[in-house]
Amino acid sequence: METLIVLVVIAAFKNLNNHHEKEYRVVNSKILESAKDCYLKDDCAGEIALKDLYDKGYLEVQVDPVTKENMDENLCIKFEDKEAVFCK
């Protein structure tokens, strides 16, 4: 019985973790696609912050899917190899 409970808890934790990862993937994809549009239309250059995308109308304020708080407006994005990527 104890083994079954442990297995159920582990499965539930894995499922929740996978769910959060998928939610972050969706939000990050929206951000990077909006940034790519901005770069390709020459409205953005070099490293930009998430706030720049908000200010230029490429994206509405994004909410962290786990904490339910607004994403950090200082999140850095750059364009390299014809793709928008997050700065390291």
N, C-alpha and C positions, 0 to 999 in steps of 0.2 A: 504494500500500500504506500509506504513512504517513497519507494522508488517511482511509483506512478505519479505521485505529487511532484517530485523533483523533475520528472520528465515533462509534465504539463507546464510547470513554471519556466523551464528552459525553453520549451517551444513557444510559450507566450512571449517571453522576452525577445527571442529571435524574430518572431513575427512583428512585434512592435518596432524593433530596431530596423527591420527591412522596410516597414511602412514609413518611418522617419527618413530613411535614406532616399526613398522614392519621392517624398515630398520635397526634400532639398534639391533633388535632381530637377524637378519641375521648376522650382523658383530660380535655380541657377541657370537653367536653359532660357527662361524668359529674359533674365538679365543679360546673358551673353548674346542672345539673338537681337535684343534691342541695341546693345552696344555695337554689334556688327553692322546693323543698319545705319547707325550714327556715323561710324567710320567710313562706310561705303558711300554715304552721301556727303562726305567731307565736312560734316558738322563737328566731328571729334578728331583729335590728333594726339599722339603720344599716350601717356598714361592719364586716365580720367577716373573720376570718382563716381560712385553710384548716383550721388546728388546731381552730377552733370546731366545724367540721363533724365532725371526727374525735371530739372530746370529747362531742358530743351524739348520736353514733351514726348520723349521716346518711351517713357515708362511711368506708370503710376507707382506710388509708394508700395514697396514690397514688404510683406510681413513674414517674419521667421515662423515657419510652420510648427515648430515645437514650442518656442517661448511665447508666441503670439505678440511679440514686440516688433516694431519696425526694424527692418534690416539696417545695418550700420551704413550711413550715408557716405562714409569715407572709404568704403570698400573699393579697392583699386582694380581697374580693368585696363588692359592694353590690347593692341592689335598686332599680332605677329603671325607670319606665314598664312595670311589671308583669313585668320580666325581671331575672334575676340576671346581672350583668356584672362583669368584672374591673375593679378600680380602675385609674386611669391613674397 
